[in-house]
Amino acid sequence: MHSNVRSLVAIMLSLVVAMSIVQTASIMPSFVSADDTVTVQLSRSPASTEPAMAAGSVEINSQSGKLTIELHQASPIATYLALFVSSAGNVQLGNFATGNDGEASLQTTLSAGTYIGSFEILRIGLLQFVSSSTAFTIGVTTTASATLSANPTSSTVITTSKQTSTRTSTSESTVATGQVQFQVEPPSRTINAGAYAKFNINIFANGGANILLAAKGTPAHSVAIFTQDSGVANPEFHSDLIIVTSESTPIGNYNIVVISLVNGQEYDAQVNIQVQASSTTTSGQTTISSSVALDVIVTTDQHRYQPGATVNVQGYMIDERGSAVSDASVSVQVDGPTGAEIVFINNLKTDAAGVFRTDFGLSSNATAGTYTSFVLASKSGYAGATTHTSFVVGISPTPSVVIREVYTTNISGNRSAVFSVGQTVLVWVVVDNSGATFQGVIWLQVRDANGTPVWIQFQISQLETGQTVSIAFGFQLTAGVSSGLYTASALVSDKLISQGGSFFASANSQFAVTS
């Protein structure tokens, strides 16, 4: 199974590898702090269409908050969008334009506070200039730093328990049981084929709880997307369920079951969608295909174990419509640091929420290093699916990388899965490294509704042992982009592909673009 899984991953990454030939060098912009002024250098991004000599800088006064962005030898008579991108929320700094000489300047003022993130300058929907990760404070004595890493977040890692022991069902859109409240609203929506329906999900659990969301009953030629499908209710958890239809979605009345696993206990809420005939006909309308494939996600309950510990492996399965797939067959194989198989567990089944789980014990003399868990899933009528994740025993001499989450937000940092032409999409990639420190490359590739790669970018980051980093890649949906379902694929490699790099982890998310 080991070689087959690696072959499948290699095929999935082939488009990224083909496009990565444009790489030439690492991005290592400089950072300077003097008295009350912080200066951050801007460099051309790998996907930039700017002249080779183009560059820029950002100057921040830490007392007044005055910020000045300058571009030099950039594209003449061009308009740019400036952003400060951070995990705490993103700041749109404004639009500005170059003259005939390719020179441009933008001045604005930042409010008091601490800023941790990077500056990005976009034009024609592409990231043209980028800074290193930067930290500075407005309004008090300046402290500043810069590294090649992305914006570090708290070292706290959200892990999701996907055990299913009991089940509470209801035909209403609100469930309240003991200390858990699970609400989905509104109870019904009516939309035209080709439009989308949005439902708000709110979960309250006293004392905190691990949450996993799933859906069942999504119409054909449609897809269910959660803006956040897992996390922790501490004590509240919020998400949106968005059902994106196409003009090929059959007209009719659909009852969709929203499933919430709260610390392994299953709660159901039912919502209704009435799909009506579209009032308009658009040539070239993208069709969302009916599902014939599986997508499987797997995690372990911890990222690091000691010899003799018990490793809990859990995951869930959905189809291309985002619906949970029950009664699927699952096999789990775990390979040690040398590549030798140490565990093989067969004949697992997914439950009604599409969830599977198993566990095994490490030997008391287990070899220290990075272990890989491979999963093979199958069900009659579907194409099979494979995936993998890694964990560390003791201290690993090699990296152990997991992409914890890939999600999209608008320019204000609010999670969203539906965007329209003219909006800026920020795709966030959250990466954990439990193994050895290394300088990694975090990639993002976006494919449109037809599966065509339309945007690619990477960032070089120093991934420290035990560190979680969160990076935002931004691009603007310019006029002429096709509507439909887009896929954002995030990947992590140890080097640039042109330098012989290998991929460690991959993860996908989806968002819709409406006309």
N, C-alpha and C positions, 0 to 999 in steps of 0.2 A: 504494500500500500504506500510505503514511504516514497518510492521513486515515482509512482503514478501521481501522487499529490503534488510533488514538486514539478512534474511536467505540466500539470494543469495550471498551476500558478504561473509558470513560465509563459504559457500560451496567453493567459489573461493579461500579462504585463507586456506583451509584444508591441502593442501600440505605443506605450510609453517609451520602450527601448528605442523604437524606430525614430521617434520624435526627439529623443534626447541627444542626437548627434550634434545639435546646435550648441551644446555646452562647450565652453572653452576654458573657463577658470572659475575658481571660487569667488564669492562675493565677500569682501572683507573691508567694509567701509570704516573710516576712522571716526573717533569721537574725542572731542576736546572740551574741557571745562575750565573757565578762567573767571575768577571773581564772581560777579552776578550773572555772567553770560555762559550759556551752554551752546556749543556748536556741534551739530551732527551732520556728517557728510552723507550725501545721497549718491548712489551709484546706479548705473543701468542694470535692470533686472535681466535674467537670462532670456526672457521672451520679449525684450524691448525692441521696438522698431525705431528707436532714436538713433541719431548719428553716433558714430563710434566715439567721438570726442565729447559727447554730451555728459554733463555732470551737474550737480547741484548741492545745496546745503540748506540746513535749517538752523536758525539762530533763535534761542529762547532766553529772555530775561527772567531770571528766577524770582525777582522781586515784583515787577510790574505785570508779568505774564505775557508781555509783547512777544509775538512770534513772527519771524520773517523767513519766508521760503524764497530761494533764488534758484533759477535754472540758467545754465550757460551753454551755449552752442547746441541748444536743443532744436527741435523741428520748428521752422519759422511759421508764423501765422497759425498756431495750433492752440487748442483749449485743453486744459488739464483739470483734473479733480484731485484735491489733496485730502488725505485722511490720516488720522492718528489711530492706529488699530491696536486694541488691547483686549484682554480677557474680561476686564471689568466694564467694558462698553466702549463703543467707537465714536470718535469725534470727527465730524465732517468740517474740515477747515475752510473750504471754499473752492470756487473755480477761479482760474486765472489763465491768461493767454500770453503767448510769445509774440514779439514783433517780427519784422523782416529779418532781424539779426539773430533770432533764436534766443534772445534774452527775455527773462520774465521774472516778476517779483510779486509775492503775495504777502500782505500784512494782516494779522488778526491778533486777538488777545485770548489767552487761555484763562479760565477761572482758577482760583486757588485750589490746591490739592496735590496729590502725588500721582504721577503718570508713569506707567510701566507698559511699554509696547514698542511699536516701530512706526515710522512714517512711510506712507506709500503714496505715490503719484501715478494716477491713471490717465490714459488717453486712448480713445477709440476702443474702450472696453478692455484694454490690456494694461497690466502693471508695467509701467515704464521705468520708474525709479523707486528704490527701496533703501531704507536705512538699516543699520544693525539694530538689535534689540537694545532699548534705551530706557533708563530710569532717571527721572528728575522731579523736583518738587517746586511748586509755585507758591510764593508767599512767605517762605521761611528760608533759613540758610540752605544753600544748594548742596545736595548730595547727588552724585551722578555716576553712572556706570554703563558699560556697554560690553556685550559679548556676542559671539556668533550664534548663541542659542536663541530659540524663540522665547516668547514671554512665559516665564515660569509661573506656574500656579501653585497653590497649596499642595503640600506633599500628600495630603489626604486623598486616598483612592476610593472611589465608589465601586463597590462590588455588589453584584446582584445575585441573590439566592433565587434559583429557579426551581426549587423543590415544590411539588404539588402534593399536599396531603389531604386537604378537605376542600369542599367546593360549596359556595353559596350562590344560588341563582335567583334571578328575578326578571320579570318582564317589564319592570319599570326602569326609568333612566337614572334612578337614585337608589343607592344601597347604603344602609346604615346598620352595622352589626357590631355590637360591643363598642370597642374603641376605634373602629375603622369606619370612615365615611367615604363612599365612592359615588361620585356624581358625574353624569354625562348629560350635557344640555346643548341645544334644545332637544326634545325627544324626537323631533322629525323635521325634515326639510324637503322642499320641492325644488328641483332644478331642471334645467334643460340639458339634454345630452350634449356633452362637450364642455359643460361647466363643472364647478366643484362645490362640494358641501363641507362646511366646517363645523365641528362639534368640540365644545370645551370640556376638558376632563379635569376634575379636581378630586384629590384624595387627601384625607386627613387621617393620620394614625398617631395616637399618643405614644410617646417614647421613641418615635422614629421607626421606620420600616423600609426594607428593600422592596422596590417596585419594578414590575415588568408588565408591559402592556402588549396586547395582541388583539387582532380583529378576525372575525369569521363572517362569511356571507357576502364578501365584496362582489358586486356585479361583474359580469364578463366585460372585457375591454375597459376595465377601470383598475385603479390601484388605491390602496389604503396607505397613507403616510402619517406617522406620528412625528410631531416636532421634537418629541423626546420620548423614547420608548422604554427607557429604564432610568433608574436613579434612586434617590432616597427621600422618603417623606419625613421631614424633620422640623415640625410635624406635618407640613403640607407639601404636596407634589402637584405640579400643574403641567398639562400638556394639551395639545390640540390633535384631534383626529381629522384628517382631511381626506375625503374621498374624491379623487380626481377621475372624472368620466371623459369619454371621447364621443365623437359623433357616431361611433360604432356600438356604443353601449346600448343594449336592448331596452326599449321602453318598458316600464313596469314599476312595480312596487317592491322594495327590497327591505327586509329586516336584517340589520347588521348587529352582530353580537360583539360588544366590546368586553374583552377579558382583562382583568387586572389581577396579577399575582401579588399579594401583599404578604411578605415573609413566608411565601410558599402556599398561602391559602388563596384559593381562587374565588373571585367575585365576578359575576356577569351582569352586564346592563345592556339593554336592547334599544337601538335607535332605528328610525325608519327613514328611508330615502325614496321619494317618488320621482322617477326619471321620466320627463316628458320629451316629446319630439322637439328638436332644435328649431327655432324660428328662422334661422339663417342657414345658408349653405356656403361653406368656404371651400374653395378649390385647394387641393393639396393638404387637406386636414390630416394631421398626424393621427394614426390609429394606435391605441394601446392594445396590445395583443392579449389573447386569453392565455392563461398560465399553463405551461407544460413543463416548467423547470422548478427546481427547489433551490432555496437559499438557506444555508445552515450557519448559525452563529454559535461559537463555543467559548467558554471562559473557565477559569479555575477560581476557587473561592479565595485564594491568596496568590500573590506573585512570587513569594519566597517561602520555602519550607526548610525544615531541618531533617536530617536522617531519622527515620522511624515515624514521621508524621503521616497523617492521612490526607490524601489529596482528593478533593471533591471536584469533579468535572461536571459541568452543567451547560446546557445550551437549548436553543429553540430553533424551530424550522418554520419558514413561511414560503409561500409560492410567489410568483411574479406579480400577483395582485395585492401582495402584502397580507394575505390571509394566513392564519395559523394552519399548519398541516398536522393532523392527528394520525396516529396509527402508522407512522413511517418507521422503517427499520434503520437502526443506527449501530455502527461499529466504532469503537474507540481504540486506537493504538498509540502507545506512548513509547517514544524512543529516548534513550539516555544521551549523555553528552558525546559519546563516541558514535552514535547512530545505531546502536544495537537496540533491538526491541526488548522492552522490559515488561510491558503489559499489553494484552490484547483482550478486549471485552466485546462480545458479540451479542446479537439478539436483544438489544435494547429497543424500546418502542417510545414514540412520542405520545403524550397524553392529549386531552381535548384542547389544551392551550398551545399545542405544538412543542411542549417542553420535554426534554429527556435529562436524566442525571445518572451518575454512577460515581463510585469512589474506589480507591485502592490505597494500600499502605506501602510506604517506602521502607526498604530494609534499613536496619540500624547502621549498616555500613554503606549506604547509598553514596555513589560517587558525586562529589561536588561538581556543579556546572549547570548548563542550560539544558532543560528537557523540553521535548516537543510533543504535544498531544495532537494527533491527526484524527479527523472524524470523517466517516463515509456514511452518507444517508441515501436511502432509496425508498421508493414507493411505486407500486404499479400505476402506470399511466403518466409518470413523470420522468424527466431526465434526472439522473443521479446528481448528487452534490458532494463536494469535499471542502474541507477547510482545516485550519490548524491554529493552535495558539502555543505559547511557551511559558515556562515557569522556571524558577531557579531553586536548586538545592544547595544550601550553604552559601558559599561565595563563588560566583561564576567568573572564570577568566575571559568569557566571551559575552557579547551583548545578549540581552533577552528583552525583546521589544514587543509591545502590544499596542495597537491603536485602540484606545479606549472608546472613542466616539468620533463620529463625523457628522456635523450638523450645519444647517444654514441659518443665517440671520439677515435682517435688513441692515441698513447703514447705521441705525440707532442701536444695534445689538440685540434686538428682539427676535426670538426664534420665529421662523416662518418657513413654510414649504411651498408657498405660491408667490410668484413674482410676475411683474408685468414689464413690458418694454419701457426703458428709461430708468428702471431701478438699478441700484447697485446690489449685487449678491455677495455676501461674505460667507465663505465656506470655512468652518472651523475644524481643525484636526487636533485631537487630544492624544498625546503619545506618552506611554509609560516605558521606562527602562529599568528593569530589575537586575540586569547583569552589569558587565564591565562598562566603564565610561568609554565613549567613543564619539567621534565627530561624524554624525549621520546626515543623510540627505532626506528631507521630508518632501514628498511629491504630491501634487494634485493634478489630476486630469479630469476634464469635464467633457462628457459626450452628450450630444443633442438627442432629440427624440428618435432620430434615425440611426443612432449608434455611431455617428461621425465625431471624432475628436475635434472640438472647437476651441479648446483652451488648455494650456499646460503651463505649470510653473513649479519651481522647487525652491527650497530654502535650506541652507546648510546650518546645522545646529549642533552645539556641543551637548550631548545627552549624558548627563551625569548619572552615576549609580543611584537608584532610588528616586530619580527625578520624574516629575510629570510636567510636560510642556504643552502649551496650547497656542497654535498658530492660526491666524486668519489670512486666507487668500481672498482678495477682492477683485471683482470685475463687473463692468457695467453692461447691461443688456441694451445694446444699441438697436436703432431702427433696422428692421430687416431680419432679425433673429427669428428662427422658426419657433412656433408654439409647440407644446407637448411636454412629455416627461423627460427630464434630464437626469443623468447619473454622474455623481461626483465620486471619483475613485482616489483614495489616499493610499500612499505607499511609503515605506521607509527602507532605505538602502544604506549600506555602510560607506559607499563611495559614489562618485559620479559614474555613470555607466561607461563613459569614455575612458575611465580609469580602472575598469574591471570590477565595478561594484556589484554586490549581490543584494537581493531584496529579502528583508526579514519579515515584513508584515504588510497586510493590505486590508482595506475595509471600504465599503461603499455606503452612500446615502443617495436619496432621490429628492428632486424638487420639480415643481411644475412651472412652466412659463406660459402665461396667457397672453393673447393678442390684445 
